[in-house]
Structure formats: C-alpha cells, structure tokens
Amino acid sequence: MAPTKRYRDLLTTSRAWKFFGVAWIGRVGIAMTTLSLVWMVHDARGSFAVAGIVTGCFAFAEAVVGPQVARLVDAFGQSRIVPLQSLLHAAIVVLLCISAYSDMPSLVLCVAAIAAGATIPQFGALSATRWAYILRDKPKTNLTAAFSLESIANSLAFMAGPVLVSALGAQGLSLAAQLGAACCILFAGVLLSLLRQTDPGSASLSKNTVNNPVNARKGFPIAIIAIIAMNLSIGIFFGSNQVAVTGFTISVGSPELAPVVFLCASLAGLTGAMVYGRIASAQPAHVRLVRVSLALSLTSLALPFVPSVAILIPVIVLCELFVPPTLVNLNVLMESHASRRKLTQAFTWANSASAAGAAIASASAGALVDYQGPSGGFFVLATGTTLVFAISLALWARTSHQTNRLEQS
C-alpha cells in the first residue's frame, strides 16, 4: 500500500479526519496554555518566580486530576463530559486573567491555576481512544499507523503553539495568547461533542460494545504499571532535553544556536513519526518497543560526550528519530492491555506520568548543568531513555515467559 494512501484510508475510516482535526485544534490550545501563562503572569506581576510557581500549580493539577476526569469521560462518554469540561476551563481561565491583572494576592492566582489545570481536556487521550474504537476490528498495523498520525499531530501542535505564543508575547499581547488558547480548547471541546459516531462512550454505541468480551477484558496490572513507568521515563527525556540543550549551547558560548538545535530535533521527530507509520510490521508491539528503545538509548548515551554544537546536532537528530516510534508502541501496548471501558483513563495516566517525569527531569538537568558543566543535563536525558529500554526488556521477557507457559499447557 502506498504511504499516502495508507494515511488517507485511515483518515476516511468512519470519517476519522473530523475528530483528528478537531483534536489537533485542541492540542494547539494545550501547547499554547502553559507558555502563555508564563508570559501573562510575568507581564502582569513582573516576576518570573511568580510565573513559575503559578505554572507549576497548573501542571501539577493537570497531572493529578486529569486521570480522574478521564474516568468520568469513560463512564459517560466524551460527548457529555468534554464540552462541559471545556466550558468550565474557559470560564476559569477568564477568572485567572482577571486575577492576574488585579491586586489579588499570588495565592489566588495559584488557586485559579490549579482549577484551570484540573479542568483542561486531554485531547491526545480523547483522540487516541477514538482511534482504538474505530479500528478495534482492524489489524494492529492500522493502529500503529494511527498512533503515528497522533505523534505527527502532537509534534506539529507543539511547534505551532509556542511560536504563536512567543510572537504574541513579544508584541505585548500575552493576554490575547492566553485567551486564544482557551478559545481553541473550548472550540475543540464543543465540536468534539458533536461527533458522536466515533465516541466510544456514546449511548448510541453502548449497545454494540457492552456484550463484546474484548471490551470487558481487565488487562494485566503489572504490564500497565510497566507502560506507565516507561511513559514517566520518556518524560524524563522530554523534560531534560530543553534544559540540557539550552545549558550546553550557553556553556560553550553559542546560545544563538539553541533554536537551530531544537528546530532540527523537531523536524527529525516529525520525520520519524511519518516514516514509522508507513511501516507495516506483524511483530508484536512489545518486541518492536525493545528494538526502538534500544536504538533510542544507544544514541542518547552519546550525548553527554559530544564536544561541540556541530557534533550535538547530528547526534540529537539521530536520537529524535526514534522518539515517535517509542511513543507509538507505548500507545499500542496501552491499548492492548487496558480495558476498553477505561481506555481514556489509561491514556491520560500515561500522559500524566510523562508530565511528572518531565517536571522531575527539568530540575535535575538544570542542577547537573550547574555542577557538572555543559554536558551535565544530558546524563539525565540518557538515564530516562535507558530506563525505557530496561523496562521494555523486562516486559518483553515477562510476556515471552507467559506465552511459553500457555503454549506448553
């Protein structure tokens, strides 16, 4: 099958392009939210310290409360919960903006940020759950390609969002950036509620799914814990990456090259996602994950030893090529092991784990840059990727052992 036809066929399956496109708009809003919060609070209060604390409160609430909201989404359907969630989030963001530009104490800002983080929809999890539903009777290679599309969409959103926020912030329009992010989220949430045909929790679909034994499967708790742990570990990669690259380029006297490194890395990630989604493989996801995570680990282990930016760029480009395939197989594994009735919650837990890993890694990488020099942050990055490989290898061994026992019995 031609590569372009493969993606085209996926997007036309049950008119998936509709929820895929709507979710991308929501993703852009999410990609804008945190950075616009930093810009807006700094503009309003004149303090990066306050901006950092407020943003941290937002991220913490998103990571902790997100899976609990996802439980409601799984129970009552996206079409019922997401529009209300999006509307509540938009209203809280307006209150947050008013609080920022008033004389209210910073504590009020933190409370508002916590409420905003607790109500922000997880469009990546919502979209992934819909893909799993419409492709439930298709070969797993289709799901792999679909999650590759998800990776492409996520990469594009997190390229476009920060650029837009930075452009508006530089013009003194940080408030517009914050409200624009909320509008994107609200718009996507409302539109997503209208697409009931692909909503796994819709009442119109429940009759078709309730008697399906596959949908009722409980999954394997240890496997799901391992998958969440690997998502936390890949979050360590994401969280340390920006700090490590920035610290390295500044320490070697080339801070102007940091954007070049990030651009090359982003383009490599997009390429990796596009290429991997076109590869049809009959191998199980846990086998593919071991291979791609090994490649990711080996390339990242070279980063702490690069002597210059000229060497850093090709090494980090090679490293970034293997990030999307790793994420794709983690999503495929989660879909395989989690109960269909709790799939949104499972994907959201994975996202929360990644966010937690990123938060831990950011602080750790910054400290190592200060104490160990330019390459210090890359040791944190390499630790994260090595953990992904080690856990994937353990999961592969456990799965293989279980398979052999079943065959022998």
C-alpha positions in Angstrom: 0.0 0.0 0.0 1.3 3.4 -0.9 2.3 5.5 2.1 0.0 8.4 1.4 -2.9 6.0 0.6 -2.4 4.3 4.0 -2.8 7.6 5.9 -5.7 8.7 3.6 -7.5 5.4 4.2 -7.1 5.8 7.9 -8.5 9.3 8.0 -11.5 8.3 5.9 -12.3 5.4 8.2 -15.6 6.4 10.0 -14.6 10.0 8.9 -11.8 10.0 11.4 -10.4 13.2 9.9 -13.1 15.1 11.7 -12.2 14.1 15.2 -8.5 14.1 14.3 -8.6 17.7 13.0 -10.8 18.9 15.9 -8.4 17.3 18.4 -5.5 19.0 16.7 -7.0 22.4 17.3 -7.4 21.5 21.0 -3.8 20.3 21.0 -2.7 23.7 19.8 -4.6 25.3 22.6 -2.9 23.0 25.1 0.5 23.7 23.6 -0.1 27.4 24.0 -1.5 27.3 27.5 1.5 26.8 29.7 3.8 29.1 27.9 1.2 31.8 27.6 0.6 31.5 31.3 4.3 32.3 31.9 4.2 35.3 29.6 0.9 36.6 31.0 1.8 36.3 34.7 5.2 37.8 34.2 3.7 40.8 32.3 1.0 41.3 34.9 3.2 40.8 38.0 6.7 41.4 36.7 8.1 38.3 38.3 9.4 35.1 36.7 9.3 33.5 40.1 5.6 34.0 40.5 5.0 32.9 36.9 7.0 29.7 37.5 5.0 28.9 40.7 1.7 29.6 39.0 2.6 27.4 36.0 3.8 24.7 38.3 0.4 24.7 40.1 -1.3 24.4 36.8 0.9 21.4 35.6 0.5 19.6 39.0 -3.3 19.9 38.9 -3.4 18.7 35.3 -1.3 15.6 36.1 -3.2 14.7 39.2 -6.8 15.5 38.4 -6.7 14.6 34.6 -7.0 10.8 35.1 -9.9 11.3 37.5 -11.8 13.4 34.9 -10.9 10.8 32.3 -12.7 8.2 34.5 -15.9 10.3 34.0 -15.3 10.5 30.3 -15.1 6.7 30.1 -18.2 6.3 32.1 -20.5 8.9 30.4 -18.9 9.5 27.0 -16.8 12.3 25.5 -19.9 14.0 24.1 -21.3 14.5 27.5 -18.3 15.4 29.6 -15.8 17.2 27.3 -18.0 20.2 26.3 -18.8 20.9 29.9 -15.2 20.5 30.9 -14.1 22.8 28.1 -16.6 25.5 29.1 -15.6 25.3 32.7 -11.9 25.5 31.8 -12.6 28.6 29.6 -14.5 30.3 32.4 -11.7 29.6 34.9 -9.1 31.0 32.5 -11.0 34.2 32.3 -11.1 34.5 36.0 -7.4 33.7 36.1 -6.7 36.5 33.7 -8.7 38.9 35.7 -6.9 37.9 38.9 -3.5 38.3 37.3 -4.2 41.9 36.3 -5.8 42.9 39.6 -4.4 43.5 43.1 -5.3 40.0 44.2 -2.6 38.1 46.1 -0.5 35.5 44.3 -2.2 32.8 46.3 -5.4 33.5 44.4 -3.5 33.1 41.1 -2.2 29.7 42.3 -5.7 28.5 43.2 -7.1 29.7 39.8 -4.2 28.0 38.0 -4.9 24.7 39.9 -8.6 24.9 38.8 -7.6 25.6 35.2 -5.1 22.7 35.2 -7.7 20.4 36.7 -10.3 21.2 34.0 -8.2 21.2 30.8 -9.3 18.4 28.4 -6.7 15.8 27.3 -7.3 15.9 23.6 -4.4 13.4 22.9 -6.1 10.8 25.1 -9.5 11.6 23.7 -8.3 11.2 20.1 -6.3 8.0 20.8 -9.4 6.4 22.4 -11.5 7.1 19.3 -8.8 5.6 17.1 -8.8 2.5 19.3 -12.6 2.3 19.0 -13.0 2.7 15.2 -10.0 0.4 14.5 -11.0 -2.3 17.1 -11.7 -4.9 14.4 -8.8 -3.9 12.1 -5.2 -5.3 12.0 -2.8 -3.9 14.6 -0.7 -2.3 11.9 -3.6 0.1 11.3 -3.5 1.2 14.9 0.3 1.7 14.7 -0.2 3.9 11.7 -3.0 5.8 13.5 -0.8 6.5 16.6 2.0 7.6 14.2 -0.5 10.2 12.9 -1.2 11.2 16.5 2.5 11.7 17.0 2.7 13.9 13.9 -0.2 16.0 15.1 1.2 16.4 18.5 4.6 17.4 17.1 3.0 20.0 14.8 0.8 21.4 17.6 3.8 21.8 20.0 5.7 23.5 17.2 2.9 25.9 16.2 1.6 26.7 19.7 4.8 28.0 21.3 5.8 30.0 18.2 2.4 31.7 18.2 2.6 32.5 22.0 6.1 33.9 21.7 5.1 36.1 18.7 2.1 37.5 20.6 4.1 37.8 23.9 6.9 39.7 22.2 4.2 42.2 21.0 2.8 42.7 24.5 -0.2 40.5 23.7 0.3 37.8 26.2 -3.3 38.2 27.5 -4.5 37.6 23.9 -2.4 34.4 23.8 -3.9 33.1 27.0 -7.4 33.8 25.9 -6.7 32.4 22.4 -5.5 29.2 23.9 -8.7 28.9 26.0 -10.8 29.6 22.8 -9.0 26.8 20.9 -9.8 24.4 23.7 -13.4 25.5 24.0 -13.9 25.3 20.3 -12.4 21.8 20.0 -14.3 20.6 23.1 -17.7 21.7 21.7 -17.0 20.4 18.2 -15.8 17.0 19.5 -19.1 16.6 21.4 -21.0 16.7 18.0 -19.0 13.8 16.6 -21.0 11.1 18.4 -20.4 8.4 15.7 -16.8 7.8 16.9 -17.4 8.4 20.6 -16.7 5.1 22.3 -18.8 6.1 25.3 -21.8 7.4 23.4 -25.1 5.9 24.4 -25.8 5.1 20.7 -22.7 2.8 20.7 -23.1 1.2 24.1 -25.4 -1.5 22.8 -22.8 -2.6 20.3 -20.0 -2.7 22.9 -21.5 -3.9 26.1 -21.6 -7.6 25.0 -18.2 -7.6 23.4 -15.9 -9.7 25.6 -12.9 -7.9 24.3 -14.2 -4.6 25.7 -14.7 -6.2 29.1 -11.1 -7.5 29.4 -9.3 -6.5 32.6 -5.8 -6.3 31.2 -2.6 -7.1 33.2 -1.9 -4.7 36.0 1.8 -5.3 36.1 2.0 -4.6 32.3 0.1 -1.4 32.7 2.3 -0.3 35.5 5.3 -1.0 33.3 3.8 1.0 30.5 3.1 4.0 32.8 6.7 3.7 34.2 8.1 3.8 30.6 5.9 6.9 29.9 7.4 8.5 33.1 10.9 7.6 31.8 10.3 9.1 28.3 9.0 12.2 30.2 12.5 12.4 31.7 13.8 12.6 28.2 11.4 15.4 27.3 11.9 17.4 30.5 15.7 17.3 30.4 16.0 17.8 26.7 15.3 21.5 26.6 17.3 22.3 29.7 20.2 20.2 28.6 20.4 21.7 25.1 20.0 25.2 26.3 22.6 24.7 29.1 25.0 23.2 26.6 24.8 25.9 24.0 25.1 28.7 26.6 28.0 27.0 28.3 30.0 26.5 25.1 29.3 30.2 24.1 26.8 29.5 21.3 23.4 30.4 22.8 22.2 31.6 19.4 22.4 28.0 18.1 19.9 26.6 20.6 16.9 27.4 18.4 18.7 25.7 15.5 19.2 22.5 17.5 15.5 22.5 18.6 14.3 23.0 15.1 16.5 20.2 13.7 15.3 17.9 16.5 11.7 18.7 15.9 12.0 18.0 12.2 13.7 14.7 13.0 10.8 13.8 15.3 8.3 14.6 12.6 10.3 12.5 10.1 10.5 9.6 12.5 6.7 9.6 13.0 5.9 9.9 9.3 8.2 7.1 8.3 7.4 4.7 11.1 3.6 5.0 10.5 4.2 3.8 6.9 6.0 0.6 8.0 3.7 -2.4 8.3 5.1 -5.0 10.8 3.5 -8.1 12.0 5.7 -8.2 15.1 4.1 -7.6 18.5 4.3 -4.1 19.9 6.4 -5.3 22.9 9.1 -6.7 20.5 9.1 -3.6 18.4 9.4 -1.4 21.5 12.5 -3.2 22.7 14.2 -2.6 19.4 13.3 1.1 19.0 14.0 1.9 22.7 17.4 0.2 22.4 18.2 2.4 19.4 17.0 5.5 21.4 19.0 4.5 24.4 22.3 3.9 22.5 22.1 7.2 20.6 21.2 9.2 23.7 24.1 7.7 25.6 26.4 9.5 23.2 25.0 12.9 24.0 26.9 13.5 27.3 30.2 13.1 25.4 29.6 15.5 22.4 32.3 18.2 22.4 30.6 20.9 20.3 27.2 22.1 18.9 28.4 20.9 15.5 28.5 17.3 16.8 25.5 17.8 19.0 23.1 18.5 16.1 23.5 15.2 14.1 23.6 13.1 17.3 20.4 14.6 18.7 18.7 14.4 15.3 19.5 10.7 15.2 18.2 10.3 18.7 14.9 12.2 18.0 14.2 9.9 15.0 13.5 7.0 17.5 11.3 9.0 19.9 8.0 8.8 17.9 8.3 5.0 17.3 8.8 4.6 21.0 5.7 6.6 21.8 3.7 4.8 19.2 4.5 1.4 20.6 3.8 2.5 24.1 0.3 3.6 23.0 -0.3 0.4 21.1 0.7 -1.6 24.2 -1.6 0.5 26.4 -4.5 -0.1 24.1 -3.7 -3.8 24.2 -3.6 -4.2 27.9 -6.1 -1.7 29.2 -9.8 -2.3 29.5 -11.7 -0.6 26.6 -14.1 0.8 29.1 -11.2 2.6 30.9 -9.1 3.4 27.9 -9.3 7.2 28.1 -8.2 7.0 31.7 -5.3 4.7 30.8 -4.0 7.1 28.1 -4.4 10.0 30.5 -2.4 8.3 33.2 0.3 7.7 30.7 0.3 11.4 29.8 0.3 12.4 33.5 3.3 10.1 34.1 5.2 11.7 31.2 4.4 15.1 32.6 5.6 14.0 36.1 8.9 12.7 34.6 9.4 15.9 32.7 8.9 18.0 35.9 11.5 15.9 37.8 14.0 15.9 34.9 13.8 19.7 34.3 15.0 20.5 37.8 17.6 17.6 37.8 19.1 18.6 34.5 19.4 22.2 35.5 21.3 21.3 38.7 23.7 19.0 36.8 24.4 21.7 34.2 25.4 24.0 37.1 27.5 21.4 39.0 29.0 19.2 36.2 29.3 21.6 33.3 27.8 21.8 29.8 27.0 18.1 29.3 25.6 17.5 32.7 22.0 17.7 31.7 22.4 15.0 29.0 23.2 12.5 31.8 19.6 12.9 33.0 18.3 12.5 29.4 20.3 9.3 28.9 19.0 7.9 32.2 15.4 8.4 31.0 15.9 6.6 27.7 18.0 3.8 29.3 15.1 3.2 31.8 12.6 2.9 28.9 14.8 0.2 27.3 15.3 -1.7 30.6 11.6 -1.7 31.4 10.7 -2.7 27.9 13.2 -5.6 28.0 11.7 -6.8 31.3 8.2 -6.6 29.9 9.3 -8.5 26.8 10.8 -11.2 29.0 7.7 -11.5 31.1 5.4 -11.6 28.1 7.5 -14.2 26.4 7.5 -16.3 29.5 3.7 -16.2 29.8 3.4 -17.1 26.1 5.6 -20.1 26.5 3.7 -21.3 29.6 0.4 -21.0 27.7 1.8 -22.9 24.7 3.2 -25.7 27.0 -0.1 -26.1 28.8 
